[in-house]
Amino acid sequence: MAKKEYDVIIVGGGPGGSSTAMFLKKNGVNSILLVDKAKFPRDKICGDAFSGKSVGIAKELGIVKDFDKVPHEGVYGVIFSSPKGTTIEIPFPGSERKTQSKPGFVVKRVNGDNVIFQNAKKQVETLEEFTVTDLILENDYVKGIKGKTKSGEALEIRAKIVVGADGTSSVIAQKVGEGALPPQHQVIATRGYYKGVSGMSGNIELHFVDQIMPGYFWIFPLDNGLANVGLGLLTSEKQKRKLDLKKTQEEIIANHPIFRERFKNAKIDEQGIKVWTLPLGSYHRKNHGNGWVLVGDAASLIDPFSGEGVGNAMTSGKFAAKHIARALKENNYSAQNLDAYDKELWGAIGHELKTSHNLQKLGSNKWLLNLVIDKAAKKEKVRAAISGMLADEKAKEKTISPLGLLKLILT
């Protein structure tokens, strides 16, 4: 590290933080330090899906082709199963298998995050294996960070603006007074890597299983015959039912009629089943203040229905960079000036998050899920409606409106 003062310090080198760094460079900011407590490549517990939104931002940054250099698996559609066991396959709109038009892919975060971070590292100064412990506060403004290197050396590094991109348990969020979310706006999820799951078909799979509603069990295809397998359930529901989610996952795999044959010869890797928390965008967290902004999981932007967070993390990085660059030009780092970041971000993704929250609530209705998936299994029009809502936010909102659901049921 060449100096102890920067225009911007970004804490966290994941997709949100690294995207913020690269978009800041695009906006003409040069004095940037990107710090992370880990040494890249590093693992991140996740479903590993890289959505169409993520692909779009990666294209804007000019890094999307770099994902072809690491192991990944293209996905072309989604398989749903209802609580009663009806299964449907729905292609993503415009996708063509075995072509360049794959709308998304699944890539282990240890590889995918490293692609994004290494591209940022080429453009900005980085400091890995640095643990942030506190903020520098002066006159109610954040003025930098305090922390320790791997060797234990204590450092204070100053900045005009600090970006909290340090994930679910964000130190930056905690230090500015933003603690854990209410349990009804968090999901507890599991992840295990399995080899030898049969019936993989180039689709992501979302299965609505009785034991974990409102929530679902997923199987996502990875490279070399691997699958990312997990489940997610609202923290409030897990607490109410006192579930051990690792055991629940093992029981579903061993006993559920859809999965027991598919997993008969499957083996989980040496990491076993991991558990982590997802802060949902159904809660609009305060994401800026005097001299600071939050992006990604630190800003609680995970889609309440799909559980996907990378796309919104990268999107928040894009908007944060735009407004930080403006604030630097204006020499005004006040909460009031940075409020434009919140307005633009939530103007872009807030409606989508609200719709996904409503879809999450519908996901607790077993009767409705059974009915709609039964209809989709028999009717092309219903499958087409669901396919449309997967790609288009207005179509999604229209489909899950009371009138739209009635049309689906009566089709």
C-alpha positions in Angstrom: 0.0 0.0 0.0 1.6 3.2 -1.2 -0.3 5.7 0.9 -2.6 6.2 3.8 -5.3 8.5 2.2 -7.6 7.9 -0.8 -10.7 9.5 -2.3 -12.6 6.2 -1.9 -12.0 3.1 0.2 -14.1 0.1 -0.6 -14.4 -2.6 2.1 -15.1 -6.0 0.5 -13.9 -7.4 -2.8 -16.9 -9.4 -3.8 -19.1 -8.6 -6.9 -20.5 -5.4 -5.2 -17.2 -4.0 -4.1 -15.2 -4.9 -7.2 -17.9 -3.6 -9.5 -18.0 -0.3 -7.5 -14.2 0.0 -8.0 -14.4 -0.6 -11.8 -17.4 1.7 -12.3 -15.5 4.4 -10.3 -12.6 4.1 -12.7 -15.1 4.4 -15.6 -16.4 7.6 -13.9 -12.9 9.1 -13.8 -12.0 8.4 -10.1 -8.4 7.2 -9.7 -7.6 7.4 -6.0 -9.3 4.1 -4.9 -8.4 1.4 -2.4 -10.2 -1.9 -2.4 -9.6 -4.0 0.8 -10.8 -7.5 1.8 -10.2 -9.7 4.8 -9.5 -12.7 2.6 -6.9 -13.6 0.0 -8.5 -14.2 -3.4 -9.6 -16.6 -4.7 -11.8 -17.4 -1.7 -15.0 -19.3 -1.3 -18.4 -17.6 -0.7 -21.4 -19.8 0.3 -24.1 -19.2 -2.3 -26.3 -20.9 -4.9 -23.7 -19.9 -7.5 -26.2 -18.7 -10.1 -25.0 -15.9 -12.4 -28.2 -14.3 -13.7 -29.0 -12.4 -16.8 -28.8 -9.2 -14.8 -25.3 -10.2 -13.7 -24.3 -11.0 -17.2 -25.5 -7.6 -18.4 -23.4 -5.7 -15.8 -20.4 -7.9 -16.6 -20.8 -6.9 -20.3 -20.9 -3.2 -19.3 -17.6 -3.7 -17.5 -16.1 -5.6 -20.4 -15.3 -8.7 -18.3 -18.0 -11.2 -19.4 -15.7 -13.2 -21.7 -13.4 -13.8 -18.8 -15.9 -16.2 -17.3 -15.3 -18.5 -20.2 -11.8 -19.1 -18.8 -13.1 -20.7 -15.6 -15.3 -23.8 -15.0 -19.0 -23.0 -15.3 -22.3 -24.4 -16.7 -24.7 -22.6 -18.9 -28.4 -22.7 -17.9 -31.3 -22.4 -20.3 -34.4 -22.8 -18.2 -35.9 -23.6 -14.9 -37.6 -26.7 -13.5 -40.3 -26.2 -10.9 -42.0 -28.9 -8.8 -45.1 -28.4 -6.7 -45.6 -29.7 -3.1 -47.6 -32.6 -4.5 -44.8 -33.6 -6.9 -45.9 -32.2 -10.3 -42.9 -31.2 -12.3 -42.6 -28.7 -15.2 -39.8 -27.5 -17.3 -39.9 -23.9 -18.6 -37.2 -22.5 -21.0 -35.8 -19.0 -20.4 -37.2 -16.7 -23.1 -34.8 -16.5 -26.1 -32.5 -19.2 -24.9 -31.0 -21.7 -27.3 -29.1 -24.7 -26.0 -25.5 -25.2 -27.0 -25.3 -21.7 -28.5 -23.8 -18.4 -27.4 -27.2 -17.3 -26.3 -27.2 -18.8 -22.8 -29.0 -16.3 -20.7 -27.1 -17.2 -17.5 -24.8 -19.7 -16.0 -23.8 -21.3 -12.7 -20.2 -20.7 -11.5 -18.7 -21.5 -8.1 -18.2 -18.2 -6.3 -14.6 -19.1 -5.6 -14.1 -18.8 -9.3 -16.7 -16.2 -10.4 -15.9 -13.7 -7.6 -12.2 -14.1 -8.5 -12.8 -13.2 -12.1 -14.5 -9.9 -11.0 -11.9 -9.1 -8.3 -8.9 -9.8 -10.5 -10.3 -7.4 -13.1 -10.7 -4.8 -10.4 -7.2 -5.4 -9.2 -5.8 -4.5 -12.6 -7.5 -1.1 -12.3 -7.3 0.0 -8.6 -5.0 -0.5 -5.6 -6.0 -3.5 -3.5 -5.1 -4.7 0.0 -6.0 -8.3 0.8 -5.9 -10.0 4.1 -6.8 -6.8 5.9 -9.5 -7.0 8.6 -11.5 -3.8 9.2 -12.3 -3.3 12.8 -13.7 0.2 13.0 -14.4 3.5 11.2 -12.7 6.8 11.6 -15.4 9.3 12.6 -15.0 13.0 12.8 -17.8 15.6 13.2 -20.4 13.0 12.4 -18.7 12.0 9.1 -17.0 8.8 8.2 -13.4 9.7 7.3 -11.7 6.3 6.9 -11.2 2.8 8.3 -9.2 1.2 11.1 -7.9 -2.4 10.9 -5.2 -4.9 11.0 -3.0 -6.6 8.4 -2.4 -10.4 8.4 0.8 -9.8 10.4 -1.1 -7.9 13.0 0.0 -4.4 12.1 -2.7 -1.8 13.0 -3.4 0.7 10.3 -5.7 3.7 9.9 -6.4 4.7 6.3 -8.4 7.8 5.5 -10.9 8.5 2.7 -13.5 11.0 1.6 -16.0 8.2 1.2 -16.1 4.7 2.6 -18.1 2.0 0.7 -19.4 -1.0 2.8 -19.4 -4.0 0.4 -18.5 -6.5 3.1 -21.5 -8.7 2.9 -24.2 -10.0 5.2 -22.3 -9.4 8.5 -21.0 -6.0 7.3 -18.7 -4.3 9.8 -19.4 -1.0 8.0 -23.1 -1.4 8.3 -22.8 -2.3 12.0 -20.5 0.6 12.8 -23.0 3.1 11.2 -25.8 1.7 13.3 -27.4 -0.7 10.8 -27.6 -4.1 12.6 -29.2 -7.4 11.7 -32.5 -7.4 9.8 -35.8 -8.5 11.3 -36.0 -12.3 11.0 -39.0 -12.1 8.5 -36.6 -10.3 6.1 -33.8 -12.9 6.3 -33.4 -16.3 4.9 -31.2 -19.1 6.3 -29.9 -21.2 3.5 -27.7 -24.3 3.0 -25.3 -25.3 0.3 -23.6 -28.6 -0.6 -21.6 -29.7 -3.6 -22.6 -33.1 -4.9 -21.1 -35.3 -7.6 -23.3 -37.9 -9.3 -26.8 -36.4 -9.1 -28.7 -38.0 -11.9 -31.2 -36.3 -14.2 -29.3 -33.0 -14.6 -30.7 -31.2 -17.7 -29.1 -27.8 -18.2 -31.8 -26.2 -16.0 -31.8 -24.6 -12.5 -34.3 -26.5 -10.4 -36.6 -25.0 -7.7 -38.6 -27.5 -5.8 -41.4 -26.5 -3.4 -41.2 -29.1 -0.6 -43.6 -29.3 2.3 -40.9 -29.2 5.0 -39.4 -25.9 3.9 -42.4 -23.8 2.8 -42.4 -20.9 2.4 -39.0 -21.6 0.8 -37.7 -24.2 -1.6 -35.1 -26.9 -2.3 -32.7 -26.2 -5.2 -30.5 -28.2 -7.5 -28.2 -26.0 -9.8 -26.0 -27.6 -12.4 -22.2 -27.1 -12.3 -19.3 -28.1 -14.4 -17.8 -31.6 -14.4 -21.0 -33.4 -13.2 -21.2 -31.3 -10.0 -24.4 -29.8 -8.6 -25.0 -27.1 -6.1 -27.7 -28.4 -3.8 -29.4 -26.4 -1.0 -32.5 -25.0 0.5 -33.7 -21.7 1.9 -36.2 -20.8 4.6 -37.2 -17.5 6.2 -35.3 -17.1 9.5 -38.6 -16.4 11.3 -40.0 -19.7 10.1 -36.8 -21.6 11.0 -36.9 -20.1 14.5 -40.6 -20.9 14.9 -40.2 -24.6 13.8 -36.8 -25.1 15.4 -35.4 -26.8 12.3 -31.9 -28.1 11.8 -31.5 -27.2 8.1 -28.6 -29.5 7.5 -30.6 -32.5 8.8 -33.6 -31.3 6.8 -31.6 -31.3 3.6 -30.3 -34.8 4.3 -33.8 -36.0 5.0 -35.3 -34.5 1.8 -32.5 -36.1 -0.3 -32.9 -39.5 1.4 -36.7 -39.7 1.6 -38.4 -37.4 -0.9 -39.9 -39.4 -3.9 -38.5 -36.9 -6.4 -34.9 -37.0 -5.1 -34.1 -40.3 -3.4 -33.4 -42.1 -6.7 -31.6 -39.1 -8.2 -29.2 -38.9 -5.2 -28.8 -42.7 -4.8 -25.2 -42.6 -6.1 -24.4 -39.0 -5.3 -21.6 -38.0 -3.0 -21.1 -34.7 -1.2 -17.6 -33.1 -1.2 -15.4 -32.8 1.8 -16.9 -29.4 2.8 -20.2 -31.0 3.6 -23.3 -28.8 4.0 -22.6 -25.1 4.8 -25.2 -22.7 6.2 -25.4 -18.9 5.7 -27.8 -16.0 6.0 -29.3 -13.9 3.2 -30.4 -10.3 3.9 -33.5 -9.7 1.7 -34.4 -6.7 -0.3 -37.9 -6.9 1.1 -36.5 -4.6 3.8 -35.3 -1.2 2.6 -32.2 -0.7 4.6 -30.6 2.7 5.1 -27.7 2.5 2.6 -25.9 5.9 2.9 -24.9 8.6 5.3 -22.3 11.3 5.9 -19.2 9.9 4.1 -20.5 6.3 3.6 -22.6 4.1 1.3 -23.5 0.4 1.4 -23.7 -1.9 -1.7 -24.7 -5.5 -2.3 -25.5 -7.8 0.6 -24.3 -5.1 3.1 -27.2 -3.0 1.7 -29.7 -6.0 1.9 -30.5 -6.3 -1.8 -31.1 -10.1 -2.2 -34.1 -11.0 -4.3 -36.8 -12.2 -1.8 -38.1 -14.9 -4.1 -35.1 -16.2 -6.1 -32.4 -15.6 -3.5 -30.1 -14.2 -6.1 -27.9 -11.4 -5.0 -25.0 -10.9 -7.4 -27.0 -9.0 -10.1 -28.3 -6.5 -7.6 -24.9 -6.2 -5.9 -23.3 -5.3 -9.2 -26.1 -2.9 -10.1 -25.7 -1.1 -6.7 -22.0 -0.8 -7.4 -22.8 0.9 -10.7 -25.1 3.4 -9.1 -22.9 4.0 -6.1 -19.9 4.7 -8.3 -21.9 7.3 -10.3 -23.0 9.2 -7.3 -19.7 8.9 -5.4 -17.9 10.4 -8.5 -20.4 13.2 -8.5 -20.0 13.9 -4.8 -16.2 14.0 -5.2 -16.5 16.6 -8.0 -18.9 18.6 -5.8 -16.7 18.1 -2.7 -19.9 17.2 -0.8 -20.1 13.9 1.0 -23.2 14.5 3.1 -26.0 12.1 3.5 -28.3 14.5 1.8 -26.1 14.6 -1.3 -25.7 10.9 -1.4 -29.4 10.4 -1.1 -29.5 10.4 -4.9 -27.8 7.0 -4.9 -30.6 5.5 -2.8 -33.3 7.1 -5.1 -31.7 5.9 -8.3 -31.0 2.4 -7.0 -34.5 1.8 -5.6 -36.0 3.4 -8.6 -34.3 0.8 -10.7 -34.8 -2.3 -8.5 -37.3 -1.5 -5.8 -40.4 -2.4 -7.8 -38.8 -5.8 -8.8 -38.0 -6.5 -5.1 -41.5 -5.7 -4.1 -42.9 -8.0 -6.7 -40.6 -10.8 -5.6 -41.6 -10.2 -2.0 -45.2 -10.7 -3.1 -44.2 -13.8 -5.0 -42.4 -15.1 -1.9 -45.7 -14.7 0.1 -47.6 -16.6 -2.6 -45.0 -19.4 -2.3 -46.4 -20.2 1.1 -49.8 -21.2 -0.4 -49.5 -24.9 -1.1 -53.0 -25.1 -2.7 -52.1 -22.3 -5.2 -48.7 -23.7 -6.1 -50.2 -27.2 -6.7 -52.9 -25.7 -8.9 -50.7 -23.4 -11.0 -48.0 -26.0 -11.6 -50.6 -28.6 -12.4 -52.1 -26.1 -15.0 -48.6 -25.4 -16.4 -48.0 -29.1 -16.8 -51.0 -29.4 -19.1 -51.3 -26.0 -20.7 -48.8 -24.3 -23.0 -50.4 -20.9 -22.4 -49.7 -21.2 -18.6 -46.1 -22.2 -19.3 -45.7 -19.3 -21.7 -47.1 -16.9 -19.0 -44.6 -18.2 -16.4 -41.7 -18.0 -19.0 -42.6 -14.4 -19.7 -42.6 -13.4 -16.1 -39.1 -14.9 -15.6 -37.7 -12.4 -18.1 -40.0 -9.4 -17.8 -40.7 -7.5 -14.6 -44.0 -6.1 -15.8 -45.1 -9.5 -16.9 -44.2 -10.9 -13.5 -46.2 -8.3 -11.7 -49.2 -8.8 -14.1 -49.1 -12.6 -13.7 -49.1 -12.6 -9.9 -51.8 -9.9 -9.6 -55.2 -11.3 -8.3 -56.6 -11.0 -11.9 -53.5 -12.5 -13.4 -53.6 -15.5 -11.0 -57.3 -16.0 -11.7 -56.6 -16.1 -15.5 -53.8 -18.7 -14.9 -56.1 -20.8 -12.8 -59.0 -20.6 -15.3 -56.9 -21.1 -18.4 
